[in-house]
Each structure stands twice: as C-alpha cells, then as structure tokens.
Amino acid sequence: MNPVMLDKVDEFIVGILNKSAKPLTVYQIAKEAGLSWATVNIHCYKLKSNGVVNDNIYECGPGQKKTLWCVPEKT
C-alpha cells in the first residue's frame, strides 16, 4: 500500500483538527486556516478518501444536515 501524500494545505487542516477538542465544520476549519470554504471542503474529502480524517453527518433540522470533521482516534 502506498503512503498517503499530503500537501501543505492537507497538513495544515489535519493540524487544526488535531488541536481541536471537538469535531469541526468546514466553515470553522476555513475560518481558522484563513482559507476559502471551497478549498477546505475539497481537501477534507480528499483526506477522507485517504483515511486520514473522518466525517460525521448530523441532522440539525428538517431537511438540514451538518458534516463535522475529525481525526480518527489514536490507539
């Protein structure tokens, strides 16, 4: 299996998630990172597909969903 190649933006996002005590939305990550929402969204899904981060989808109202991103628990 090939190791996951992370660029600087990926590493920055993972660092923000590692420092956070709770899962964050894309908006919260983007605000902390000083990046656009769209950039962070693309990188979060890239990191998810490589198994680096997890997403948790919550229903927060009728027909509304919120995705929270976190780093998998380390054992």
Protein Blocks (a to p, Z undefined) as FASTA:
>chain_A
ZZddddfklmmmmmmmmmpmbdcdfklmmmmnopafklmmmmmmmmmmnopaccddddfb
ehiacddddddddZZ
